[in-house]
Amino acid sequence: MSYMDESNRDARRTPKGRIKSLLIGKRLAKTANAFDEYADCFYPNKTKRLDTPDDLKMASLEYDFYLCGSDQIWNAGHVHFDSSWLFDFVRLDGSRKLASYAASIGSDSPGAEEIDWIASGIGRFSSVGVREDSAIEILASRGVSAYQCLDPTLLRTREEWAAQATPADRVLPEKYIFYYPMEVNSLETELLGRMKKQLNLPCVALTDSFRRPPLADYQVTGFGPRQFLSLLGNAAAVFTNSFHGLAFSLIFQKPLVSYRHPTRNSRMESLLRAVGLLDFQFDSADAISQWDIEAAREQISVASGRVSALRPKSLEFLKEALQ
């Protein structure tokens, strides 16, 4: 957890730093509990937990099929070249199969070493499903054929997700902009300011950060998937540079303003391109002057229909990969 990072140790030695760490720690603990509660309710029963690559190798797992996916599991910088995500612990025989569904490289410009690591690992896979169209090109450069799939969240309908939503435990305005930030930067702040002025609506930010983000009127902390679904599903509009903020805006058909992520934008760009919404991602504050909420609502509805059309194809790929 970020509040326990080595870089924050000196700051925690001051009284102010200790108070800040305590507050953030409580928020993160509440968030962790909310995620655990969600997993207990909605995840399938799991077998023994395995935490390390050595655990996987020592477990002598004997399954017919091994499927991996999805968000950034092949981003070498995130997983530190851990080849467990490529099933290096599996001993193949005639009956066992390896495959991926909507696996994501995540990085906009992976290096040759990273690409070679992925390509060598998936050489044993019978089917390779990736999430971004950029991954298809990257793997093709190493002679690997891949199929672009929808993110798993997009395989479920709006009604299915809405049934899992729970309101946040604080009073919020009836109409608001849902703000789901990955990081704060000058473009984000200027875009949000213009969006608030244009819509004349308050902003509700969902983040465990110690300070409320600039221009956010409300901050919800200690949240889990249920609260995320409720806050986004009930919003008048969404402002984010999160991939899943975008994905759930499509699911719930919410007018959206997104902005480029500095290092992992291919994830959002690929989905926006697939549903015809590339002009919903802004790289300058002036561009938002052309954005209109009613037009955006209509475009999102059309894009959501495209997701519905792509869903059977992704499910068919998954079905065939499992055979």
KETI-159511 format. One record per residue (C-alpha): residue number from 1; chain; x, y, z. Coordinates in nm, 2 decimals, always signed. Each point is the difference from the previous one (the first is absolute). Layout:
! residues N
- NUM/A/X/Y/Z
...
***
This chain:
! residues 323
- 1/A/+0.00/+0.00/+0.00
- 2/A/+0.13/+0.34/-0.09
- 3/A/-0.02/+0.14/+0.35
- 4/A/+0.26/-0.26/+0.11
- 5/A/+0.24/+0.06/-0.28
- 6/A/+0.37/+0.06/+0.09
- 7/A/-0.02/+0.34/-0.16
- 8/A/-0.26/+0.11/+0.26
- 9/A/+0.19/-0.12/+0.31
- 10/A/+0.16/+0.33/+0.09
- 11/A/-0.32/+0.19/-0.04
- 12/A/-0.17/-0.24/+0.24
- 13/A/+0.25/+0.08/+0.28
- 14/A/-0.16/+0.35/+0.04
- 15/A/-0.32/+0.04/+0.20
- 16/A/-0.18/+0.13/-0.31
- 17/A/+0.14/-0.29/-0.20
- 18/A/-0.12/-0.25/+0.25
- 19/A/-0.35/+0.14/+0.00
- 20/A/-0.01/+0.00/-0.38
- 21/A/+0.12/-0.36/-0.01
- 22/A/-0.25/-0.11/+0.26
- 23/A/-0.29/+0.16/-0.20
- 24/A/+0.10/-0.14/-0.33
- 25/A/+0.06/-0.34/+0.17
- 26/A/-0.35/+0.00/+0.13
- 27/A/-0.14/+0.09/-0.35
- 28/A/+0.20/-0.27/-0.17
- 29/A/-0.10/-0.26/+0.26
- 30/A/-0.37/+0.09/-0.06
- 31/A/+0.06/-0.03/-0.37
- 32/A/+0.16/-0.34/+0.04
- 33/A/-0.29/-0.12/+0.21
- 34/A/-0.25/+0.12/-0.26
- 35/A/+0.19/-0.19/-0.27
- 36/A/+0.01/-0.31/+0.22
- 37/A/-0.37/+0.02/+0.06
- 38/A/-0.07/+0.03/-0.37
- 39/A/+0.22/-0.30/-0.07
- 40/A/-0.17/-0.21/+0.26
- 41/A/-0.34/+0.09/-0.15
- 42/A/+0.07/-0.03/-0.37
- 43/A/+0.32/-0.19/-0.07
- 44/A/-0.02/-0.38/-0.06
- 45/A/+0.14/-0.23/+0.27
- 46/A/+0.38/-0.01/-0.01
- 47/A/+0.25/-0.27/+0.07
- 48/A/+0.31/+0.05/+0.22
- 49/A/+0.15/+0.35/-0.03
- 50/A/+0.34/+0.01/-0.16
- 51/A/+0.20/+0.32/+0.04
- 52/A/+0.34/-0.04/-0.16
- 53/A/+0.15/-0.16/-0.32
- 54/A/+0.16/-0.26/+0.23
- 55/A/-0.34/-0.09/+0.15
- 56/A/-0.13/-0.06/-0.35
- 57/A/+0.29/-0.23/-0.10
- 58/A/-0.02/-0.19/+0.33
- 59/A/-0.37/-0.05/-0.02
- 60/A/+0.02/-0.26/-0.29
- 61/A/-0.33/+0.12/-0.14
- 62/A/-0.18/-0.25/-0.22
- 63/A/-0.26/+0.17/-0.22
- 64/A/-0.13/-0.06/-0.35
- 65/A/-0.01/+0.37/-0.09
- 66/A/+0.19/+0.31/+0.11
- 67/A/-0.14/+0.34/-0.10
- 68/A/+0.16/+0.34/+0.09
- 69/A/-0.12/+0.36/-0.04
- 70/A/-0.04/+0.29/+0.00
- 71/A/+0.10/+0.35/+0.13
- 72/A/+0.38/+0.06/-0.06
- 73/A/+0.10/-0.36/+0.09
- 74/A/+0.26/+0.02/-0.28
- 75/A/+0.13/+0.35/+0.10
- 76/A/+0.35/-0.11/+0.09
- 77/A/+0.05/+0.32/+0.20
- 78/A/-0.30/-0.08/+0.22
- 79/A/+0.06/-0.38/+0.05
- 80/A/+0.38/+0.03/+0.00
- 81/A/+0.04/-0.27/-0.27
- 82/A/-0.18/-0.25/+0.21
- 83/A/-0.06/-0.29/-0.25
- 84/A/-0.27/-0.15/+0.22
- 85/A/-0.23/+0.23/-0.21
- 86/A/+0.12/-0.21/-0.29
- 87/A/-0.06/-0.33/+0.17
- 88/A/+0.37/-0.10/+0.03
- 89/A/-0.09/-0.22/+0.29
- 90/A/-0.22/-0.22/-0.21
- 91/A/+0.14/-0.32/-0.15
- 92/A/-0.18/-0.07/-0.32
- 93/A/-0.11/-0.34/-0.12
- 94/A/-0.24/-0.11/-0.27
- 95/A/-0.32/+0.10/+0.18
- 96/A/+0.09/+0.33/+0.16
- 97/A/-0.06/+0.34/-0.16
- 98/A/+0.12/+0.35/+0.07
- 99/A/-0.19/+0.31/-0.13
- 100/A/-0.05/+0.37/+0.08
- 101/A/-0.32/+0.21/-0.01
- 102/A/+0.03/+0.38/-0.04
- 103/A/+0.36/+0.00/+0.13
- 104/A/+0.13/+0.35/+0.02
- 105/A/+0.36/+0.12/-0.06
- 106/A/-0.11/+0.34/+0.13
- 107/A/+0.32/+0.20/-0.08
- 108/A/-0.02/+0.23/-0.31
- 109/A/+0.35/-0.08/-0.11
- 110/A/+0.14/-0.33/+0.14
- 111/A/+0.37/-0.06/-0.07
- 112/A/+0.14/-0.29/-0.20
- 113/A/+0.09/-0.19/+0.32
- 114/A/-0.36/+0.02/+0.12
- 115/A/-0.14/-0.11/-0.33
- 116/A/+0.24/-0.29/-0.03
- 117/A/-0.10/-0.11/+0.35
- 118/A/-0.37/-0.01/-0.09
- 119/A/+0.05/-0.16/-0.33
- 120/A/+0.22/-0.28/+0.13
- 121/A/-0.25/-0.08/+0.28
- 122/A/-0.31/-0.01/-0.22
- 123/A/+0.17/-0.23/-0.25
- 124/A/-0.16/-0.29/+0.19
- 125/A/-0.35/+0.16/-0.01
- 126/A/-0.27/-0.16/-0.22
- 127/A/-0.20/+0.32/-0.01
- 128/A/+0.11/+0.36/+0.06
- 129/A/-0.27/+0.26/+0.08
- 130/A/+0.12/+0.36/+0.07
- 131/A/-0.19/+0.31/+0.10
- 132/A/+0.17/+0.28/-0.20
- 133/A/+0.04/+0.01/-0.37
- 134/A/+0.35/+0.13/+0.05
- 135/A/+0.09/-0.34/+0.16
- 136/A/-0.10/-0.18/-0.32
- 137/A/+0.26/+0.21/-0.19
- 138/A/+0.26/-0.04/+0.27
- 139/A/-0.04/-0.38/+0.00
- 140/A/-0.02/-0.03/-0.37
- 141/A/+0.35/+0.15/-0.02
- 142/A/+0.11/-0.32/+0.18
- 143/A/-0.20/-0.23/-0.22
- 144/A/-0.28/-0.05/+0.25
- 145/A/-0.37/+0.01/-0.11
- 146/A/-0.24/+0.15/+0.25
- 147/A/-0.37/+0.09/+0.01
- 148/A/-0.14/+0.32/+0.16
- 149/A/-0.26/-0.07/+0.27
- 150/A/-0.22/+0.23/+0.21
- 151/A/+0.11/+0.06/+0.35
- 152/A/-0.18/-0.25/+0.23
- 153/A/-0.20/+0.28/+0.17
- 154/A/-0.16/+0.07/-0.34
- 155/A/-0.13/-0.36/-0.02
- 156/A/-0.27/+0.08/+0.25
- 157/A/-0.30/+0.23/-0.05
- 158/A/-0.10/+0.32/+0.17
- 159/A/-0.28/-0.18/+0.19
- 160/A/+0.24/-0.26/+0.13
- 161/A/+0.25/+0.26/+0.13
- 162/A/-0.27/+0.22/+0.14
- 163/A/-0.13/-0.28/+0.22
- 164/A/+0.33/+0.00/+0.18
- 165/A/+0.01/+0.37/+0.08
- 166/A/-0.02/+0.14/+0.36
- 167/A/-0.02/+0.38/+0.07
- 168/A/+0.30/+0.17/+0.17
- 169/A/-0.04/+0.06/+0.37
- 170/A/-0.03/+0.38/-0.02
- 171/A/-0.25/+0.26/-0.13
- 172/A/+0.06/+0.11/-0.36
- 173/A/-0.18/+0.23/-0.24
- 174/A/-0.26/-0.14/-0.22
- 175/A/+0.18/+0.10/-0.32
- 176/A/+0.38/+0.01/-0.03
- 177/A/+0.30/-0.07/-0.21
- 178/A/+0.17/-0.32/+0.10
- 179/A/+0.38/+0.06/+0.01
- 180/A/+0.22/-0.32/+0.01
- 181/A/+0.36/+0.12/-0.02
- 182/A/+0.31/-0.21/-0.05
- 183/A/+0.23/+0.30/+0.06
- 184/A/-0.04/+0.38/+0.02
- 185/A/+0.17/+0.22/-0.27
- 186/A/-0.05/+0.34/-0.15
- 187/A/-0.20/-0.12/-0.30
- 188/A/-0.24/-0.20/+0.23
- 189/A/-0.06/+0.30/+0.22
- 190/A/-0.07/+0.24/-0.29
- 191/A/-0.23/-0.24/-0.18
- 192/A/-0.19/-0.08/+0.32
- 193/A/-0.04/+0.37/+0.07
- 194/A/-0.15/+0.07/-0.34
- 195/A/-0.22/-0.31/+0.02
- 196/A/-0.14/+0.12/+0.34
- 197/A/-0.07/+0.35/-0.14
- 198/A/-0.16/-0.14/-0.31
- 199/A/-0.24/-0.24/+0.19
- 200/A/-0.04/+0.21/+0.31
- 201/A/+0.03/-0.31/+0.21
- 202/A/+0.20/-0.10/+0.31
- 203/A/+0.27/-0.26/-0.02
- 204/A/+0.03/-0.32/+0.21
- 205/A/+0.35/-0.15/+0.00
- 206/A/+0.06/-0.37/+0.09
- 207/A/+0.35/-0.02/+0.14
- 208/A/+0.18/-0.10/+0.32
- 209/A/+0.25/+0.29/-0.04
- 210/A/+0.08/+0.20/+0.31
- 211/A/-0.10/+0.33/-0.15
- 212/A/-0.32/+0.05/-0.20
- 213/A/+0.09/+0.04/-0.36
- 214/A/-0.02/+0.36/-0.14
- 215/A/-0.35/+0.11/-0.11
- 216/A/-0.16/-0.30/+0.16
- 217/A/-0.30/+0.11/+0.22
- 218/A/-0.04/-0.34/+0.17
- 219/A/+0.25/-0.29/+0.06
- 220/A/-0.10/-0.36/+0.07
- 221/A/+0.26/-0.22/+0.16
- 222/A/+0.01/-0.35/+0.13
- 223/A/-0.19/-0.13/-0.29
- 224/A/-0.04/-0.34/-0.18
- 225/A/-0.14/-0.12/-0.33
- 226/A/-0.36/+0.04/+0.13
- 227/A/+0.04/+0.37/+0.08
- 228/A/+0.19/+0.06/-0.33
- 229/A/-0.30/-0.15/-0.19
- 230/A/-0.25/+0.21/+0.19
- 231/A/+0.19/+0.33/-0.04
- 232/A/+0.06/-0.04/-0.37
- 233/A/-0.34/-0.15/-0.08
- 234/A/-0.18/+0.29/+0.16
- 235/A/+0.22/+0.28/-0.14
- 236/A/-0.11/+0.26/-0.25
- 237/A/+0.34/-0.02/-0.17
- 238/A/+0.34/-0.16/+0.05
- 239/A/+0.35/+0.15/+0.00
- 240/A/+0.29/-0.25/+0.00
- 241/A/+0.32/-0.13/-0.16
- 242/A/-0.05/-0.34/+0.15
- 243/A/-0.06/-0.29/-0.24
- 244/A/-0.27/-0.15/+0.22
- 245/A/-0.15/+0.34/+0.05
- 246/A/-0.04/+0.01/-0.38
- 247/A/-0.13/-0.36/-0.01
- 248/A/-0.27/+0.05/+0.26
- 249/A/-0.10/+0.33/-0.16
- 250/A/-0.07/-0.21/-0.32
- 251/A/-0.19/-0.26/+0.21
- 252/A/-0.21/+0.26/+0.18
- 253/A/-0.02/+0.23/-0.31
- 254/A/+0.13/+0.31/+0.17
- 255/A/+0.11/+0.32/-0.18
- 256/A/+0.38/-0.01/+0.04
- 257/A/+0.30/+0.22/-0.01
- 258/A/+0.34/-0.18/+0.00
- 259/A/+0.35/+0.12/-0.03
- 260/A/+0.33/-0.17/-0.10
- 261/A/+0.19/-0.21/+0.25
- 262/A/+0.37/+0.10/-0.03
- 263/A/+0.14/-0.36/-0.02
- 264/A/-0.29/-0.25/-0.03
- 265/A/-0.23/+0.17/-0.25
- 266/A/-0.02/-0.29/-0.25
- 267/A/-0.24/-0.18/+0.23
- 268/A/-0.26/+0.28/-0.03
- 269/A/+0.08/+0.10/-0.35
- 270/A/-0.05/-0.36/-0.13
- 271/A/-0.35/-0.02/+0.16
- 272/A/-0.10/+0.35/-0.11
- 273/A/+0.10/-0.09/-0.36
- 274/A/-0.19/-0.33/+0.01
- 275/A/-0.33/+0.18/+0.09
- 276/A/+0.06/+0.31/-0.21
- 277/A/+0.06/+0.25/+0.28
- 278/A/+0.35/+0.12/-0.05
- 279/A/-0.11/+0.36/+0.00
- 280/A/-0.11/-0.05/+0.37
- 281/A/+0.36/+0.00/+0.11
- 282/A/+0.15/+0.35/+0.03
- 283/A/+0.37/+0.11/-0.01
- 284/A/-0.07/+0.37/+0.05
- 285/A/-0.24/+0.20/+0.21
- 286/A/-0.13/+0.20/-0.29
- 287/A/-0.13/-0.31/-0.18
- 288/A/-0.28/-0.04/+0.26
- 289/A/-0.18/+0.31/-0.13
- 290/A/-0.13/-0.23/-0.28
- 291/A/-0.14/-0.26/+0.25
- 292/A/-0.37/+0.00/+0.06
- 293/A/-0.16/-0.22/+0.26
- 294/A/-0.31/-0.08/-0.20
- 295/A/+0.20/-0.09/-0.31
- 296/A/+0.24/-0.20/+0.22
- 297/A/-0.30/-0.19/+0.15
- 298/A/-0.11/-0.10/-0.35
- 299/A/+0.35/-0.10/-0.11
- 300/A/+0.05/-0.21/+0.31
- 301/A/-0.33/-0.18/-0.06
- 302/A/+0.12/-0.09/-0.35
- 303/A/+0.34/-0.11/+0.13
- 304/A/-0.17/-0.22/+0.26
- 305/A/-0.19/-0.17/-0.28
- 306/A/+0.34/-0.07/-0.16
- 307/A/+0.12/-0.16/+0.32
- 308/A/-0.32/-0.22/+0.00
- 309/A/+0.08/-0.10/-0.36
- 310/A/+0.36/-0.09/+0.09
- 311/A/-0.09/-0.20/+0.31
- 312/A/-0.11/-0.32/-0.18
- 313/A/+0.32/-0.01/-0.20
- 314/A/+0.21/+0.02/+0.32
- 315/A/-0.21/-0.26/+0.17
- 316/A/+0.04/-0.23/-0.31
- 317/A/+0.38/+0.05/+0.01
- 318/A/+0.00/-0.10/+0.37
- 319/A/-0.22/-0.30/-0.07
- 320/A/+0.22/-0.13/-0.28
- 321/A/+0.32/+0.06/+0.20
- 322/A/-0.14/-0.21/+0.28
- 323/A/-0.08/-0.30/-0.22
***
